[in-house]
Amino acid sequence: MPDTILAEDTILEKLNQQADIYSLLTVAIKLINQSVNQLILTVFRKDTHAIKFVIPTLVGKNGPLNDTSVCLKLLYALGIITREDYEDIELLIAILEELEQDDKKYTFLDDEILGPISLLHDMVLPPNWADQHEQVKELGIVDTLKSTMYQHRYQQMIRSALIIAITDLTLRIVNKQKIDYFA
């Protein structure tokens, strides 16, 4: 259990250091890739011949398992990761790839971000800020400063929910490394 807490703290710390959606997803995918690569290595048979000759050719620089997407498919096909985890990781990779190809700097509140991240299985979005803003605005008690504060608060809530979802996803992969698949 202490290892899990340490891993969770490390993941949370690295993700919390990221201020924008692009850097958050970049670090998240890096952490997930590391976890997936470690999991792949724990899944393989640990005899001397496999370690010396087979595994390096599979996971090496030019090996077929050097690609995270291929590793994910293998882990899913073997029943090691769930369909939900597989879909969530693929979705995060796809979002990051879209952000890398677009010159626009997105925020956590942009529809291009909110739409896809709302599809993550562990993502729990807080009530929509815009709806709350309209209700409060109708009462006549919102000025520009309060509106900005509400918007900033909502963005922080979205960011926090995404960090928690990514952390949970990464921890599930990390915890699968503790299983002995040949017992």
C-alpha positions as CSV (number, residue, x, y, z in Angstrom):
1,M,0.0,0.0,0.0
2,P,2.8,2.5,0.7
3,D,4.1,2.0,-2.8
4,T,0.7,2.9,-4.2
5,I,0.5,6.0,-2.1
6,L,4.0,7.0,-3.2
7,A,3.1,6.4,-6.8
8,E,-0.1,8.4,-6.5
9,D,1.7,11.3,-4.8
10,T,4.3,11.3,-7.6
11,I,1.7,11.3,-10.4
12,L,-0.3,14.0,-8.7
13,E,2.7,16.2,-8.1
14,K,3.8,15.9,-11.8
15,L,0.4,16.6,-13.1
16,N,-0.3,19.5,-10.7
17,Q,2.8,21.3,-11.9
18,Q,1.3,21.7,-15.3
19,A,-0.6,25.0,-15.9
20,D,-2.3,24.4,-19.2
21,I,-4.1,21.6,-20.9
22,Y,-1.4,20.9,-23.5
23,S,1.4,20.5,-20.9
24,L,-0.9,18.5,-18.6
25,L,-1.8,16.0,-21.4
26,T,1.9,15.8,-22.4
27,V,3.0,14.8,-18.9
28,A,0.0,12.5,-18.5
29,I,0.8,10.6,-21.7
30,K,4.5,10.4,-20.7
31,L,3.5,8.9,-17.3
32,I,1.0,6.5,-18.9
33,N,3.7,5.4,-21.5
34,Q,6.1,4.7,-18.7
35,S,3.5,2.6,-16.9
36,V,2.5,0.7,-20.0
37,N,6.1,0.0,-20.9
38,Q,6.7,-1.3,-17.4
39,L,3.6,-3.4,-17.5
40,I,4.5,-5.0,-20.8
41,L,7.9,-6.0,-19.3
42,T,6.2,-7.6,-16.3
43,V,3.8,-9.6,-18.5
44,F,6.6,-11.4,-20.4
45,R,8.1,-14.6,-19.2
46,K,11.2,-14.1,-17.1
47,D,13.5,-16.9,-18.2
48,T,17.1,-16.1,-19.2
49,H,16.6,-16.8,-22.9
50,A,13.5,-14.6,-23.2
51,I,15.2,-11.7,-21.3
52,K,18.4,-11.9,-23.3
53,F,17.1,-12.5,-26.9
54,V,13.3,-12.2,-27.2
55,I,12.2,-9.3,-25.1
56,P,14.8,-6.7,-26.4
57,T,13.8,-7.4,-30.0
58,L,10.1,-6.8,-29.1
59,V,10.4,-3.7,-27.0
60,G,13.7,-2.3,-28.4
61,K,14.0,0.9,-30.5
62,N,12.9,-0.9,-33.7
63,G,10.7,-3.5,-32.0
64,P,6.9,-3.8,-32.7
65,L,6.1,-3.1,-29.0
66,N,8.0,0.2,-29.1
67,D,4.7,2.0,-29.9
68,T,2.4,2.6,-26.9
69,S,-0.7,2.1,-29.1
70,V,0.4,-1.4,-30.1
71,C,1.3,-2.2,-26.4
72,L,-2.2,-1.1,-25.4
73,K,-3.8,-3.3,-28.0
74,L,-1.8,-6.3,-26.8
75,L,-2.5,-5.6,-23.1
76,Y,-6.2,-5.3,-23.9
77,A,-6.3,-8.4,-26.1
78,L,-4.6,-10.4,-23.3
79,G,-7.2,-9.2,-20.8
80,I,-4.6,-7.4,-18.7
81,I,-6.2,-3.9,-19.0
82,T,-9.9,-3.2,-19.3
83,R,-11.7,-1.9,-22.3
84,E,-12.4,1.4,-20.4
85,D,-8.8,1.9,-19.6
86,Y,-7.8,1.1,-23.2
87,E,-10.4,3.6,-24.6
88,D,-9.4,6.3,-22.1
89,I,-5.7,6.1,-22.9
90,E,-6.4,6.1,-26.7
91,L,-8.7,9.1,-26.2
92,L,-6.0,11.0,-24.2
93,I,-3.4,10.3,-26.9
94,A,-5.9,11.4,-29.6
95,I,-6.6,14.7,-27.8
96,L,-2.9,15.4,-27.4
97,E,-2.2,14.7,-31.1
98,E,-5.0,17.1,-32.0
99,L,-3.5,19.8,-29.8
100,E,-0.1,19.3,-31.2
101,Q,-1.4,19.9,-34.8
102,D,-3.4,23.0,-33.8
103,D,-1.7,26.3,-33.2
104,K,-4.5,27.6,-30.9
105,K,-3.8,27.6,-27.2
106,Y,-6.8,25.9,-25.6
107,T,-8.1,26.2,-22.1
108,F,-9.8,23.6,-20.0
109,L,-13.1,25.4,-20.7
110,D,-13.0,25.2,-24.5
111,D,-15.5,23.0,-26.1
112,E,-12.8,21.2,-28.1
113,I,-11.4,20.1,-24.7
114,L,-14.5,19.7,-22.6
115,G,-16.3,17.5,-25.2
116,P,-13.6,14.8,-25.5
117,I,-12.5,14.8,-21.8
118,S,-16.1,14.3,-20.8
119,L,-15.9,10.9,-22.5
120,L,-13.3,9.6,-20.1
121,H,-14.8,6.9,-17.9
122,D,-13.5,8.4,-14.7
123,M,-14.2,12.0,-15.5
124,V,-16.8,13.7,-13.4
125,L,-17.5,17.2,-14.7
126,P,-18.8,19.7,-12.2
127,P,-22.1,21.5,-13.0
128,N,-21.8,23.7,-16.0
129,W,-20.4,27.2,-15.1
130,A,-22.3,28.9,-17.9
131,D,-25.7,27.6,-16.6
132,Q,-24.9,28.8,-13.1
133,H,-23.6,32.1,-14.4
134,E,-26.8,32.7,-16.3
135,Q,-28.9,31.9,-13.2
136,V,-26.9,34.3,-11.1
137,K,-26.9,36.9,-13.8
138,E,-30.7,36.9,-14.0
139,L,-30.7,37.8,-10.3
140,G,-28.5,40.8,-11.1
141,I,-25.8,40.0,-8.7
142,V,-22.9,39.3,-11.1
143,D,-20.4,41.9,-12.2
144,T,-17.4,41.4,-14.4
145,L,-15.0,40.6,-11.5
146,K,-17.4,38.0,-10.1
147,S,-17.9,36.5,-13.5
148,T,-14.2,36.2,-14.0
149,M,-13.8,34.6,-10.6
150,Y,-16.6,32.1,-11.3
151,Q,-15.0,31.2,-14.7
152,H,-11.6,30.8,-13.1
153,R,-13.1,28.6,-10.3
154,Y,-14.9,26.4,-12.9
155,Q,-11.7,26.0,-14.9
156,Q,-9.8,24.9,-11.8
157,M,-12.6,22.4,-11.0
158,I,-12.3,20.9,-14.5
159,R,-8.5,20.8,-14.2
160,S,-8.7,19.1,-10.9
161,A,-11.3,16.5,-12.1
162,L,-9.1,15.7,-15.1
163,I,-6.0,15.3,-12.9
164,I,-7.9,12.9,-10.6
165,A,-9.2,10.9,-13.6
166,I,-5.7,10.6,-15.2
167,T,-4.1,9.7,-11.8
168,D,-6.7,6.9,-11.2
169,L,-6.1,5.6,-14.8
170,T,-2.3,5.6,-14.4
171,L,-2.5,4.0,-10.9
172,R,-4.6,1.1,-12.3
173,I,-1.8,0.4,-14.8
174,V,0.9,0.7,-12.2
175,N,-1.0,-1.6,-9.8
176,K,-1.3,-4.3,-12.6
177,Q,2.6,-4.5,-12.6
178,K,2.4,-6.1,-9.1
179,I,0.5,-9.2,-10.5
180,D,2.5,-12.3,-11.3
181,Y,1.1,-13.4,-14.6
182,F,2.9,-16.7,-14.6
183,A,1.9,-17.9,-11.1
